[in-house]
Structures are given as structure tokens and as C-alpha cells.
Amino acid sequence: MMDIDEQLRTATPAGNPAYAEAPEDGEAGPAPLDFHRFGADFIRLVLHKQRVTESIDRVLGQEFRLGPIGAGPGRKVAKAIATGHFQPSFGHELDDGRSGFKVFVPVAVTFDLDLRVDQMRFEADVVIPLTVLTRLEEPVTIVWDIVAPDESEVRLEVRSSTVRSAALQRMVGLDGELRRFILRFIARELDKPHVQKARRIPLVPLIDAAWPVIAAQFLPNSPDERQAPQD
């Protein structure tokens, strides 16, 4: 991923439709824009879908491990360990009027079940829907609120290789256990300091740090650039 300097250097008008070309002589200029619309457009263009999904991927990392914990009736039938590998997330803008995204996080999970007298392994494909809401705070700070799903919203497909393992899957309530495993992990991750830090984007210090690169995009950088164009 490009650092902020590289992103700013490559963010030219030709490569970004968000930039308006300067009008030619005699042409009408851009339409006026009020501050409310500017703020809404700024959030939409800066925190677009790709940046949000990539940020979620970086926050969650590549893999996780949970357990061992008790599984089955009374959590006494077996001990379970879940290991998962995250796939690239995807999503779309919320369509209910709120500012934010619904982000879907696919996970390939291996679920090892220790029955004391036997061991079994299950593979599962899981999709975790996260709601990412954006809001503003003083002083000029963007905040992401990441809302974890309910258990029923987690999409899960467990693969059982034998009739016996399928029967065991039903007996210990493996699908529900795995959903609870995943949600426990998500809740734990979202509460970590690095996630809490990533949820807040203070724009003033970021712009202060990047100002030399930003200024180079529109201020003259040499004596030649201060000369009036020749007719």
C-alpha cells in the first residue's frame, strides 16, 4: 500500500475524476458548493469503498486462532479449537440513508474437535457482515463506528466429510458454536487498542504532516513556474 506522500504525488487531476479541470476562457466555471455538501462529498470521495475494505483487512490481519473451549451440551462433550484465514473483504455503501458501508469479511475456518476418545476436523466457509458507520467529531475528526453482526447474520457453511462427523456436527451444535467463536473473536479484536486508534482519523495533524507535499501540487516550485505564460 502506498504511503501518504506517494498517494499525494500520484493524485493528479488526469488520474482522478474527483478533480475538476480549470475552465477554458469563456467557459462557465464549476458550480458553487456549500460547506455542508463539501463535507459530504469529502467523506464520500476520501473514504470510498476500496479504502474502507482495505482498512478492515489490515485491522483484522490475516489469520486468527481461538480456543480451546468447551463445546456441546453443557460445554462438556468436547474441546474445540478454531483457526481461520481471512480473505479480502468486499462491500457496498449503506442504502438506508446512513453514511457508511456494509463490509463482508470472508473467512476460511478449520474447526478441530477433541472428543477425548477421538478427534475430528471440520472445514467451514464463513462470511462476517460488519456495519461501518462514519461520523464527524471536533476538531475535524472522522470517526468510524464498526458494528458487529448478530449471530443469525453470520453466514456459515460447514463441510462434513463422513456421516459420523455430520451426526456429531448436529449433536454438539457445531454451527452455533462456530458462529459464537467468530463473534467472540470479532468483539475481542474490535476492542484492541490498535483498532480503537484506527477508528479515529484526526485530519488537522494529518494535513499538517502532509502539507509540504500537498502545497507542491498547487504552489509554484521553481522560478519558471512564477512566470506568466507567453502569448
C-alpha positions in Angstrom: 0.0 0.0 0.0 1.3 3.5 -1.0 2.3 5.8 1.8 0.6 9.2 2.0 3.4 11.0 0.1 3.2 8.6 -2.8 -0.6 8.8 -2.9 -0.5 12.6 -3.0 2.2 12.7 -5.7 0.1 10.4 -7.9 -3.3 12.1 -7.2 -3.2 14.2 -10.4 -6.3 15.7 -12.0 -5.8 13.4 -15.0 -6.0 10.3 -12.9 -8.8 11.2 -10.5 -12.3 12.2 -11.7 -13.0 13.9 -8.4 -10.7 16.8 -9.6 -12.4 19.4 -11.8 -10.4 20.7 -14.8 -9.9 24.5 -14.8 -12.4 26.1 -17.2 -11.2 27.5 -20.5 -11.6 31.2 -21.2 -15.2 32.0 -21.8 -16.5 28.7 -20.3 -18.6 28.6 -17.1 -16.7 27.6 -14.0 -17.6 24.9 -11.5 -21.0 25.3 -9.7 -20.8 26.8 -6.2 -20.6 24.3 -3.4 -21.9 25.0 0.1 -20.0 23.7 3.2 -22.5 21.0 4.0 -22.2 19.5 0.5 -18.4 19.9 0.6 -18.2 17.9 3.8 -20.5 15.1 2.5 -18.6 14.9 -0.8 -15.2 14.9 1.0 -16.2 12.0 3.2 -17.6 10.1 0.2 -14.6 10.7 -2.1 -11.9 10.2 0.6 -13.4 7.2 2.4 -14.5 5.3 -0.6 -15.3 1.6 -0.6 -11.9 0.3 -1.5 -10.2 2.2 1.3 -12.7 1.1 3.8 -12.5 -2.6 2.9 -8.7 -2.5 2.8 -8.6 -0.8 6.2 -10.8 -3.6 7.7 -8.5 -6.2 6.2 -5.4 -4.5 7.8 -7.2 -4.2 11.1 -8.2 -7.8 11.3 -4.9 -9.2 10.0 -4.5 -12.5 8.0 -5.4 -15.2 10.5 -6.7 -16.0 14.0 -6.9 -18.8 16.5 -9.5 -19.4 19.2 -9.7 -22.0 21.9 -9.7 -24.5 23.2 -13.1 -24.0 24.7 -15.9 -26.4 25.7 -18.4 -27.4 23.0 -21.7 -29.3 23.0 -24.4 -29.6 25.7 -23.1 -28.0 28.9 -19.8 -27.4 27.1 -18.6 -30.8 28.4 -18.9 -33.0 25.3 -15.7 -31.8 23.6 -13.0 -29.2 23.4 -12.8 -27.1 20.3 -10.2 -25.0 18.6 -10.9 -22.8 15.6 -8.2 -21.4 13.2 -9.2 -19.0 10.5 -7.7 -17.3 7.4 -9.2 -14.1 6.3 -9.9 -13.5 2.6 -10.1 -10.0 1.0 -13.3 -8.3 2.2 -15.9 -6.6 0.0 -18.9 -4.4 0.5 -21.2 -1.6 -0.6 -22.5 1.7 0.6 -25.4 1.6 3.0 -28.7 2.1 1.3 -30.7 3.2 4.4 -29.6 6.9 4.4 -26.8 6.4 6.9 -23.2 7.4 5.9 -21.1 4.2 5.8 -20.7 0.8 4.4 -21.7 -2.8 4.8 -18.5 -4.8 4.7 -18.5 -8.6 4.3 -15.4 -10.4 5.6 -14.9 -14.0 4.2 -13.1 -16.4 6.4 -11.9 -20.0 5.8 -12.1 -21.7 9.1 -10.7 -25.0 10.3 -12.6 -26.3 13.4 -10.8 -29.1 15.4 -13.0 -31.0 17.8 -11.4 -33.1 20.6 -13.8 -35.7 22.0 -11.1 -37.2 24.3 -11.6 -40.6 22.7 -11.4 -39.2 19.2 -10.6 -36.1 17.2 -12.4 -34.6 14.2 -11.7 -31.8 11.9 -14.3 -29.7 10.0 -13.8 -27.1 7.4 -16.1 -24.1 7.1 -16.7 -21.1 4.9 -17.8 -18.1 6.9 -18.9 -14.6 5.9 -19.0 -11.9 8.6 -21.0 -8.8 7.9 -19.8 -5.6 9.6 -21.5 -2.3 9.5 -19.1 0.6 9.3 -20.7 4.0 10.1 -18.9 7.3 9.6 -19.5 10.4 11.6 -17.6 13.6 12.5 -16.3 15.0 15.8 -14.5 18.1 16.8 -11.9 19.2 15.9 -12.2 18.0 12.3 -12.0 14.3 13.1 -13.6 11.4 11.1 -14.8 8.5 13.3 -15.6 5.0 12.1 -18.1 3.0 14.2 -17.7 -0.7 13.5 -20.8 -2.6 14.4 -20.5 -6.4 14.8 -23.4 -8.6 13.5 -25.9 -10.7 15.4 -25.2 -14.4 15.5 -28.0 -15.0 13.0 -26.4 -12.7 10.4 -23.1 -14.7 10.2 -23.2 -16.8 7.0 -21.8 -20.3 7.6 -21.3 -23.4 5.6 -19.7 -26.3 7.4 -18.4 -29.3 5.4 -18.6 -32.8 7.0 -16.7 -35.5 5.2 -18.4 -38.5 6.8 -21.9 -39.5 8.1 -20.5 -39.8 11.6 -19.0 -36.3 11.5 -22.3 -34.9 10.2 -24.1 -36.5 13.1 -21.6 -35.2 15.5 -21.9 -31.7 14.0 -25.6 -31.8 14.8 -25.1 -33.3 18.3 -22.7 -30.7 19.6 -24.4 -27.8 17.7 -21.2 -27.1 15.8 -22.7 -24.4 13.6 -23.8 -22.4 16.6 -20.5 -22.9 18.4 -18.6 -21.7 15.4 -20.7 -18.6 15.0 -20.2 -17.8 18.6 -16.4 -18.4 18.2 -16.3 -16.0 15.3 -18.3 -13.3 17.1 -16.2 -13.7 20.2 -13.1 -13.1 18.1 -14.6 -10.1 16.3 -15.6 -8.5 19.6 -12.2 -9.0 21.1 -10.4 -7.6 18.0 -12.6 -4.5 17.8 -11.8 -3.7 21.4 -8.0 -3.8 20.9 -6.0 -0.5 21.1 -4.8 -0.6 17.5 -8.4 -0.9 16.3 -9.6 1.9 18.6 -6.8 4.1 17.2 -7.7 3.2 13.6 -11.3 4.3 14.2 -10.3 7.9 14.5 -8.8 10.0 11.7 -7.8 13.4 13.0 -7.5 15.5 9.8 -5.6 18.5 11.1 -2.4 16.7 12.2 -2.5 14.5 9.1 -2.8 17.6 6.8 -0.1 19.4 8.8 2.3 16.4 8.3 1.5 16.1 4.6 1.3 19.9 3.8 4.7 20.2 2.0 3.6 17.5 -0.5 0.1 19.0 -0.8 1.4 22.5 -1.3 3.7 21.2 -4.1 0.6 20.3 -6.1 -0.6 23.9 -6.4 2.1 26.3 -5.3 5.0 27.3 -7.6 8.0 25.1 -7.1 10.5 26.9 -9.2 11.2 30.4 -10.7 9.9 29.2 -14.1 6.5 28.4 -12.7 6.2 32.0 -11.5 6.5 33.4 -15.0 3.4 34.4 -16.9 2.6 32.2 -19.9 3.8 33.5 -23.2 1.3 34.5 -25.8 
